[in-house]
Amino acid sequence: MKGLINANKQNKVRGKSVTRQLRDEFEPFIQTLKSSVTQKNYRKWLTAYIKYCREHHSCKTHGECAEHIQEYSDYLQEQSYSASTIHNYLAAVCSFYGVPMSSITKPVRHTAEYTKSRSDNGKTIRADNNPDNPRYERTILFQRVVGVRASELARLEGRDLVTDESGHLCVFVKNGKGGKDTLQRILPEDEEFVKSYFEGLGEKEKVFQPIELSNSIDYHHIRAENAKRCYDYYLNKINTEEGYAEKLADEIRLRWKLYCTKKLPDGTTVHKPFDEKLIKGTYKTRGKNKALAIEYGLPTEYNNLALAAVSIFHLAHWRNNVTVQSYLLSH
Protein backbone atom coordinates (compact mmCIF):
# COMPACT_ATOMS: atom_id res chain seq x y z
CA MET A 1 0.00 0.00 0.00
CA LYS A 2 2.81 2.39 0.92
CA GLY A 3 4.50 1.72 -2.42
CA LEU A 4 1.25 2.45 -4.24
CA ILE A 5 0.85 5.76 -2.42
CA ASN A 6 4.42 6.75 -3.30
CA ALA A 7 3.83 5.85 -6.95
CA ASN A 8 0.71 8.00 -7.03
CA LYS A 9 2.65 10.90 -5.55
CA GLN A 10 5.33 10.49 -8.20
CA ASN A 11 2.70 10.52 -10.96
CA LYS A 12 1.22 13.71 -9.58
CA VAL A 13 4.62 15.36 -9.42
CA ARG A 14 5.36 14.20 -12.94
CA GLY A 15 2.02 15.62 -14.14
CA LYS A 16 2.74 18.99 -12.60
CA SER A 17 6.20 18.95 -14.14
CA VAL A 18 4.76 18.42 -17.63
CA THR A 19 2.19 21.17 -17.11
CA ARG A 20 4.90 23.55 -15.97
CA GLN A 21 7.05 22.63 -18.95
CA LEU A 22 4.21 23.28 -21.39
CA ARG A 23 3.56 26.64 -19.74
CA ASP A 24 7.23 27.56 -20.06
CA GLU A 25 7.13 26.68 -23.75
CA PHE A 26 4.31 29.11 -24.57
CA GLU A 27 5.92 31.96 -22.62
CA PRO A 28 8.10 33.19 -25.56
CA PHE A 29 4.90 33.57 -27.58
CA ILE A 30 3.30 35.53 -24.72
CA GLN A 31 6.26 37.91 -24.68
CA THR A 32 5.68 38.81 -28.35
CA LEU A 33 2.36 40.42 -27.35
CA LYS A 34 2.93 44.13 -26.70
CA SER A 35 0.08 44.80 -24.29
CA SER A 36 0.64 43.67 -20.70
CA VAL A 37 -3.12 43.14 -20.36
CA THR A 38 -3.17 40.88 -23.42
CA GLN A 39 -0.17 38.97 -22.07
CA LYS A 40 -1.92 38.41 -18.75
CA ASN A 41 -5.15 37.22 -20.38
CA TYR A 42 -3.48 34.95 -22.95
CA ARG A 43 -1.33 33.41 -20.23
CA LYS A 44 -4.44 32.64 -18.18
CA TRP A 45 -6.41 31.25 -21.12
CA LEU A 46 -3.53 29.12 -22.44
CA THR A 47 -2.85 27.75 -18.98
CA ALA A 48 -6.50 26.75 -18.68
CA TYR A 49 -6.27 24.93 -22.02
CA ILE A 50 -3.12 23.06 -21.03
CA LYS A 51 -4.74 21.93 -17.79
CA TYR A 52 -7.74 20.70 -19.78
CA CYS A 53 -5.49 18.78 -22.18
CA ARG A 54 -3.54 17.22 -19.31
CA GLU A 55 -6.64 16.20 -17.35
CA HIS A 56 -8.85 15.03 -20.22
CA HIS A 57 -6.38 13.77 -22.83
CA SER A 58 -3.10 13.19 -20.91
CA CYS A 59 -1.21 15.36 -23.40
CA LYS A 60 2.52 15.72 -22.87
CA THR A 61 3.47 17.98 -25.80
CA HIS A 62 2.01 20.99 -27.55
CA GLY A 63 1.71 18.89 -30.67
CA GLU A 64 -0.72 16.65 -28.80
CA CYS A 65 -2.54 19.62 -27.26
CA ALA A 66 -3.12 21.14 -30.70
CA GLU A 67 -5.35 18.19 -31.62
CA HIS A 68 -8.06 18.90 -29.04
CA ILE A 69 -9.17 22.49 -29.64
CA GLN A 70 -12.59 21.49 -30.96
CA GLU A 71 -13.18 19.19 -27.99
CA TYR A 72 -12.20 22.09 -25.74
CA SER A 73 -14.77 24.36 -27.39
CA ASP A 74 -17.42 21.68 -26.83
CA TYR A 75 -16.29 21.25 -23.23
CA LEU A 76 -16.58 24.98 -22.48
CA GLN A 77 -20.11 24.97 -23.88
CA GLU A 78 -21.00 22.02 -21.67
CA GLN A 79 -19.70 24.00 -18.68
CA SER A 80 -22.18 26.78 -19.57
CA TYR A 81 -19.57 29.43 -20.38
CA SER A 82 -20.94 32.40 -22.32
CA ALA A 83 -20.26 32.71 -26.04
CA SER A 84 -17.99 35.71 -25.45
CA THR A 85 -15.95 33.90 -22.80
CA ILE A 86 -15.54 30.85 -25.04
CA HIS A 87 -14.43 33.11 -27.88
CA ASN A 88 -11.77 34.71 -25.65
CA TYR A 89 -10.39 31.36 -24.49
CA LEU A 90 -10.28 29.99 -28.03
CA ALA A 91 -8.69 33.17 -29.44
CA ALA A 92 -5.60 32.64 -27.29
CA VAL A 93 -5.41 28.92 -28.02
CA CYS A 94 -5.92 29.27 -31.79
CA SER A 95 -3.44 32.11 -31.98
CA PHE A 96 -0.72 30.12 -30.23
CA TYR A 97 -1.26 26.93 -32.24
CA GLY A 98 -1.79 28.72 -35.55
CA VAL A 99 -5.30 27.31 -36.01
CA PRO A 100 -7.91 29.51 -37.77
CA MET A 101 -10.77 30.41 -35.43
CA SER A 102 -13.15 29.83 -38.33
CA SER A 103 -12.23 26.14 -38.35
CA ILE A 104 -13.55 25.66 -34.80
CA THR A 105 -17.26 25.21 -34.16
CA LYS A 106 -18.29 27.54 -31.34
CA PRO A 107 -21.37 29.45 -30.14
CA VAL A 108 -22.17 32.72 -31.90
CA ARG A 109 -21.76 35.89 -29.86
CA HIS A 110 -24.98 37.91 -30.02
CA THR A 111 -25.20 41.63 -29.44
CA ALA A 112 -28.45 40.98 -27.57
CA GLU A 113 -26.41 39.22 -24.86
CA TYR A 114 -23.80 41.98 -24.45
CA THR A 115 -23.90 44.04 -21.26
CA LYS A 116 -21.18 46.55 -22.11
CA SER A 117 -22.36 50.11 -22.84
CA ARG A 118 -26.05 49.39 -22.44
CA SER A 119 -28.15 52.40 -21.48
CA ASP A 120 -30.31 50.40 -19.07
CA ASN A 121 -27.48 48.92 -17.02
CA GLY A 122 -28.80 50.47 -13.81
CA LYS A 123 -25.63 52.30 -12.83
CA THR A 124 -25.95 55.05 -10.26
CA ILE A 125 -24.82 58.43 -11.58
CA ARG A 126 -21.86 59.66 -9.58
CA ALA A 127 -19.42 62.52 -10.05
CA ASP A 128 -16.77 60.17 -11.46
CA ASN A 129 -18.99 58.55 -14.09
CA ASN A 130 -21.08 61.57 -15.07
CA PRO A 131 -20.17 62.76 -18.60
CA ASP A 132 -21.63 66.19 -17.74
CA ASN A 133 -19.04 66.75 -15.01
CA PRO A 134 -17.03 69.88 -16.09
CA ARG A 135 -13.78 68.19 -15.00
CA TYR A 136 -14.11 65.73 -17.88
CA GLU A 137 -15.45 68.10 -20.55
CA ARG A 138 -12.29 68.17 -22.68
CA THR A 139 -12.03 64.40 -22.62
CA ILE A 140 -15.68 63.83 -23.51
CA LEU A 141 -15.67 66.33 -26.38
CA PHE A 142 -12.51 64.75 -27.79
CA GLN A 143 -13.98 61.27 -27.51
CA ARG A 144 -17.11 62.26 -29.38
CA VAL A 145 -15.10 63.02 -32.52
CA VAL A 146 -12.13 60.65 -32.13
CA GLY A 147 -13.38 57.66 -30.13
CA VAL A 148 -10.22 55.99 -28.86
CA ARG A 149 -10.17 53.72 -25.82
CA ALA A 150 -9.76 55.15 -22.33
CA SER A 151 -6.29 53.66 -21.85
CA GLU A 152 -5.24 55.10 -25.22
CA LEU A 153 -6.30 58.61 -24.22
CA ALA A 154 -3.79 58.56 -21.37
CA ARG A 155 -0.90 57.84 -23.76
CA LEU A 156 -1.62 60.59 -26.32
CA GLU A 157 1.21 63.08 -26.77
CA GLY A 158 1.81 66.23 -28.79
CA ARG A 159 3.53 64.26 -31.57
CA ASP A 160 0.56 61.93 -32.08
CA LEU A 161 -1.38 64.07 -34.56
CA VAL A 162 -0.28 62.75 -37.95
CA THR A 163 -1.30 62.31 -41.58
CA ASP A 164 -1.96 58.81 -42.88
CA GLU A 165 -0.92 57.13 -46.13
CA SER A 166 -3.92 58.64 -47.96
CA GLY A 167 -3.42 62.19 -46.68
CA HIS A 168 -6.10 62.14 -43.95
CA LEU A 169 -5.56 63.63 -40.50
CA CYS A 170 -5.23 60.91 -37.84
CA VAL A 171 -4.50 60.42 -34.18
CA PHE A 172 -1.64 57.96 -33.75
CA VAL A 173 -2.45 55.42 -31.03
CA LYS A 174 0.55 53.73 -29.45
CA ASN A 175 0.22 50.23 -28.09
CA GLY A 176 -3.51 49.94 -28.74
CA LYS A 177 -5.64 46.83 -28.44
CA GLY A 178 -3.55 43.71 -28.86
CA GLY A 179 -0.42 45.80 -28.41
CA LYS A 180 -0.62 47.19 -31.94
CA ASP A 181 0.00 50.78 -33.02
CA THR A 182 -2.97 52.17 -34.97
CA LEU A 183 -4.09 55.28 -36.84
CA GLN A 184 -7.46 56.75 -35.82
CA ARG A 185 -8.78 58.76 -38.76
CA ILE A 186 -10.57 62.07 -38.16
CA LEU A 187 -13.58 63.13 -40.22
CA PRO A 188 -12.95 66.35 -42.22
CA GLU A 189 -15.57 68.29 -40.25
CA ASP A 190 -13.70 67.58 -36.99
CA GLU A 191 -10.11 68.26 -38.08
CA GLU A 192 -9.79 71.83 -36.78
CA PHE A 193 -11.33 70.88 -33.45
CA VAL A 194 -8.93 67.98 -32.95
CA LYS A 195 -5.95 70.12 -33.98
CA SER A 196 -6.77 72.53 -31.16
CA TYR A 197 -5.94 69.81 -28.60
CA PHE A 198 -2.41 69.44 -29.94
CA GLU A 199 -1.52 73.08 -30.58
CA GLY A 200 1.41 74.32 -28.51
CA LEU A 201 2.25 70.91 -27.05
CA GLY A 202 5.77 69.55 -27.00
CA GLU A 203 6.35 66.27 -28.82
CA LYS A 204 6.24 64.21 -25.63
CA GLU A 205 3.82 66.41 -23.69
CA LYS A 206 0.60 64.67 -22.68
CA VAL A 207 -2.65 65.78 -24.33
CA PHE A 208 -4.67 64.96 -21.20
CA GLN A 209 -3.77 65.31 -17.54
CA PRO A 210 -4.43 62.44 -15.10
CA ILE A 211 -7.21 64.39 -13.34
CA GLU A 212 -9.14 64.53 -16.64
CA LEU A 213 -9.02 60.75 -16.95
CA SER A 214 -9.57 59.67 -13.35
CA ASN A 215 -13.16 58.54 -13.81
CA SER A 216 -15.33 55.55 -14.64
CA ILE A 217 -17.17 57.11 -17.58
CA ASP A 218 -18.40 54.66 -20.21
CA TYR A 219 -16.03 55.67 -23.00
CA HIS A 220 -17.04 52.62 -25.03
CA HIS A 221 -20.55 54.04 -25.39
CA ILE A 222 -19.13 57.37 -26.63
CA ARG A 223 -16.87 55.44 -29.00
CA ALA A 224 -19.93 53.58 -30.31
CA GLU A 225 -21.80 56.84 -30.92
CA ASN A 226 -18.84 58.16 -32.92
CA ALA A 227 -18.74 54.92 -34.94
CA LYS A 228 -22.40 55.41 -35.89
CA ARG A 229 -21.69 58.99 -36.94
CA CYS A 230 -18.74 57.87 -39.07
CA TYR A 231 -20.84 55.15 -40.71
CA ASP A 232 -23.49 57.71 -41.67
CA TYR A 233 -20.76 59.96 -43.10
CA TYR A 234 -19.31 57.23 -45.34
CA LEU A 235 -22.70 55.92 -46.40
CA ASN A 236 -23.82 59.40 -47.46
CA LYS A 237 -20.61 59.99 -49.45
CA ILE A 238 -20.92 56.59 -51.14
CA ASN A 239 -24.53 57.28 -52.15
CA THR A 240 -24.12 60.89 -53.26
CA GLU A 241 -20.57 61.47 -54.53
CA GLU A 242 -19.60 59.97 -57.86
CA GLY A 243 -16.42 57.92 -57.72
CA TYR A 244 -16.18 58.07 -53.94
CA ALA A 245 -16.87 54.35 -53.44
CA GLU A 246 -13.92 53.39 -55.64
CA LYS A 247 -11.64 55.92 -53.91
CA LEU A 248 -12.64 54.68 -50.46
CA ALA A 249 -12.14 51.05 -51.48
CA ASP A 250 -8.60 51.84 -52.69
CA GLU A 251 -7.80 53.58 -49.39
CA ILE A 252 -9.04 50.56 -47.43
CA ARG A 253 -6.92 48.17 -49.53
CA LEU A 254 -3.86 50.35 -48.98
CA ARG A 255 -4.35 50.58 -45.21
CA TRP A 256 -4.87 46.82 -45.06
CA LYS A 257 -1.70 46.16 -47.05
CA LEU A 258 0.37 48.38 -44.77
CA TYR A 259 -0.99 47.54 -41.34
CA CYS A 260 -3.08 44.36 -41.23
CA THR A 261 -0.62 41.82 -39.86
CA LYS A 262 -0.52 38.98 -37.38
CA LYS A 263 2.23 37.31 -35.37
CA LEU A 264 2.89 33.61 -35.68
CA PRO A 265 3.83 31.44 -32.68
CA ASP A 266 7.51 31.68 -33.68
CA GLY A 267 7.35 35.48 -33.38
CA THR A 268 7.47 36.29 -37.10
CA THR A 269 4.99 38.80 -38.52
CA VAL A 270 3.01 38.13 -41.70
CA HIS A 271 0.46 40.16 -43.66
CA LYS A 272 -3.12 38.92 -43.70
CA PRO A 273 -4.56 38.52 -47.23
CA PHE A 274 -7.29 40.99 -48.15
CA ASP A 275 -10.74 39.58 -48.88
CA GLU A 276 -12.75 41.68 -51.34
CA LYS A 277 -15.95 40.42 -49.69
CA LEU A 278 -15.15 42.83 -46.85
CA ILE A 279 -16.09 45.82 -49.03
CA LYS A 280 -18.72 44.30 -51.31
CA GLY A 281 -22.49 44.01 -50.92
CA THR A 282 -24.60 44.21 -47.79
CA TYR A 283 -24.09 43.02 -44.22
CA LYS A 284 -27.36 41.51 -42.95
CA THR A 285 -28.06 40.99 -39.26
CA ARG A 286 -29.69 37.70 -38.33
CA GLY A 287 -31.31 35.94 -35.40
CA LYS A 288 -31.05 37.69 -32.04
CA ASN A 289 -29.08 40.59 -33.51
CA LYS A 290 -31.80 41.28 -36.06
CA ALA A 291 -34.48 41.08 -33.38
CA LEU A 292 -32.51 43.52 -31.24
CA ALA A 293 -32.14 45.96 -34.15
CA ILE A 294 -35.87 45.86 -34.83
CA GLU A 295 -36.70 46.33 -31.15
CA TYR A 296 -34.63 49.51 -30.93
CA GLY A 297 -35.48 50.87 -34.36
CA LEU A 298 -31.98 50.33 -35.74
CA PRO A 299 -31.08 49.21 -39.29
CA THR A 300 -30.98 45.48 -39.93
CA GLU A 301 -28.72 45.82 -43.00
CA TYR A 302 -25.50 47.77 -43.54
CA ASN A 303 -23.32 48.74 -46.49
CA ASN A 304 -20.14 46.65 -46.25
CA LEU A 305 -17.89 49.32 -47.77
CA ALA A 306 -19.00 51.94 -45.22
CA LEU A 307 -18.70 49.33 -42.46
CA ALA A 308 -15.15 48.47 -43.46
CA ALA A 309 -14.17 52.14 -43.45
CA VAL A 310 -15.45 52.53 -39.89
CA SER A 311 -13.94 49.26 -38.71
CA ILE A 312 -10.49 49.89 -40.19
CA PHE A 313 -10.07 53.68 -40.03
CA HIS A 314 -11.93 54.47 -36.79
CA LEU A 315 -12.07 51.31 -34.65
CA ALA A 316 -9.00 49.29 -35.74
CA HIS A 317 -11.01 46.07 -35.45
CA TRP A 318 -10.62 45.05 -39.11
CA ARG A 319 -13.90 43.08 -39.00
CA ASN A 320 -17.34 44.26 -40.09
CA ASN A 321 -19.23 41.91 -37.79
CA VAL A 322 -17.53 43.38 -34.70
CA THR A 323 -18.37 46.90 -35.90
CA VAL A 324 -22.06 46.03 -36.19
CA GLN A 325 -22.43 43.86 -33.11
CA SER A 326 -20.35 45.86 -30.62
CA TYR A 327 -20.92 49.40 -31.87
CA LEU A 328 -23.69 50.06 -34.40
CA LEU A 329 -26.22 47.92 -32.55
CA SER A 330 -25.42 49.42 -29.13
CA HIS A 331 -28.10 51.63 -27.65
Secondary structure by P-SEA (a helix, b strand, c coil): caaaaaaaaaaaaaaaaaaaaaaaaaaaaaaacccaaaaaaaaaaaaaaaaaaaaccccccaaaaaacaaaaaaaaaaacccaaaaaaaaaaaaaaaccccccbbbbbbccccccccccccccccccccccccccaaaaaaaaacccccaaaaaacccccccccccbbbbbbbccccccbbbbbbbcccaaaaaaaaacccccccccccccccccccaaaaaaaaaaaaaaaaaaaaaacccaaaaaaaaaaaaaaaccccccccccbbbbccccccccccbbbbcaaaaaaaaaacccccccaaaaaaaaccccccccaaaaaacccccc
